[in-house]
Amino acid sequence: MKKSLSATEHTALLNVLKTRFEHNMKRHQQLVWEPIQRKIEANPVKAWSLQQMELSGGEPDVIGLDPISNAYLFVDCATESPKGRRSLCFDQAALDSRKENKPADSAVETAKQMGVELLTEEQYRQLQTLGEFDLKTSSWIQTPANIRQLGGALFCDRRYNHVFTYHNGAISYYAARGFRAILHL
């Protein structure tokens, strides 16, 4: 699979990201756009991943700068779990173990194909401090190996003005459950 954008796609993506950045300054008050744009321009594969986040309904935006790696953190900031990434079981092992009514794919594999990662619980909770997300949907999150080995997986949502973390069988999938991604750039 070709993981690059045409010049037209690249320009369109930069315009969308810049507009979103400017309209949501509370998410990144200490940051300015120009160095972020330079990093996107210097990383065509990561620009392609941002495009995948955008095309699947994630509305990626910068939510911070990692102080250790100096990487900008792009996260799905769509109000609800991205529409193009719902109805997925948790991972490939869960997908393989389903005998009937298999979903099209899994959250972990889809993220891998996009070049992104599922949010951790900590990252999900941090995102919720920047707005109210997943009021009607839920999002799979990274799951500790000991839970996954027992067949479970974790997901989060926001209800009653509170962020909840839940568990479900990793093989389950729902029309209102997707995943939010993070990209380090």
N, C-alpha and C positions, 0 to 999 in steps of 0.2 A: 504494500500500500504506500502510495506517494504521500509523504508527510511534509508537504510544503504548500505554500499559497501562491497564487498568481499575484502579479503586481496589483491588479485591480482588487482582488480579495484582501490583500494585505492593507491597502489604503482604506478600504471600507471597514475592516476590522479596527484599525487604529482610530478611525473617526467615531465608531460606536463606543469604543473603550474610553476615548478622551471625553466624549459627551457624558457618559455615565460617571466618569471620575469627577467631572466638574459639577454635576448635579447632585452628588452625594458626598460632599466634602467631610461630613461628620464621620464617615468611615475611615478617613485617612487625613486628619487635620494637619499633621506635620509634614506631609509629603507634597511634592510638586510633580507635575506631569512630565516634563521634558526628560529627566533621567530615566523614568519608567519607559517612555517611548523608545529611547535609545537602546535599552535592554531588550525590548521586544524586537526591534529592528535587527539587533545583533544575534538573535536566537530564533531562526526560522522554524525549527522543529517545535519550540515552545509556543511560537505564534500560531502554528497549526493546532496545537493542543488548546490554546485559547479559543480558536475558531470552533473546535469541536464542542467546547463548553457552551459557546454562544449558540451554535446551531441546534443543540439539544435543549435549549431553553434555560440555560443556567444563569444568564446575565452576569458573567464574571466581572468582579471589581476588585481593586486593591484594598485590602483591609489592614495592611501593615508592612513592616520591614523586619525580617528576622535579624536580630542584632548579632548573632553568631556567624551566619553565612552571608549576611548582607543581601539576601534574596528578597525580592518583593513577593508578597503573598496574595495571590489571586484566588478568590473563593466565589462559588456560586451565590449570588445575592438575589436571585429571583424570590419573590414572596413565598411561593410554594415550591416544593421539590420539583426539579426540572421535568417538564412534561415528556421530553424525549428520552427520559431515563427512568421510567416507572415500569411497574409490573415485571420486576426482575427479582429472582431469588438472590441469595447472598453471594455465593461463589461457585466456581466450576464443580467442586465436589458435590455441592447441593444440587446443582443442575443435573449432574450425571446420576445422582441417586433417585431423582424423580422418575417414576415409572409411567405416569400418565399426566396429561395436561401440563406439559413442560412450558415454562416461559421461553421467550425468544433468546434470552441470555441471562447472565448474572451481573450483579453490580460490580464485583471485583474485576471480572474479566472485561467488562465494558470500560471501566476506569483505566485498566491497563492498556487497552487498545487506544484510548484517547490520550495516553501519556500523562495521566493525572492520578491522584490518590483519593480514596474516601477520607472524609474528615475523621479525626479522632474525637472522642467525647469532649475533651478539653477545647479543641478547635470549634466544635459545634456550639458549645456554651459561650465561647468568646464571640462567635458570630452573632449570637442572640443578644449580646450587649449593644450591638450596632443597629438593631431594628427588631421587628417581630416577624419571624419566619416560621413556616410550617404550621400555620394555624388550622389548616384543613387537611394537610398531608403529613407524611412522616418520611424520614430519611435514614437509610442504613448507615452505620458508622463502622469504623475499624473495630474489630472484635478481638479480645484477648484469646490466645491460642487454647487455653484451658477450657474456655466456654465453647469455642468452635469445635474442639475435639469431642465434645459431648453432644454435638449436633445443633447447638444454639448459635444465635447471632444477635447483635444489638442494633437498636434503632432509636431515634429521638424525634421528638416533636415539641411544640409549644401549645399548651392548653391552660386555661385559667390563669393566664399571665405567669406561667411557670414552665421551665424546661424540664421535660421528663425523659428518662432513659428507660427503655423497656427491652425485653428479650422476646424472641420468637424462634421457631425452628428455622434454620438456615434455608430449608427447602421451600418455605412459604413465599408467596408473592401476592401483592395487592395492587390494584389500580391506583391507589392513593399513596403508595410507597415507592420512592425512588432513592437517589443518593445525591448528596452534595459533594463537590470535588474541591480539592486544593491543588494549586500549581505554584511551585517555587520557581521564581524567575530572577 
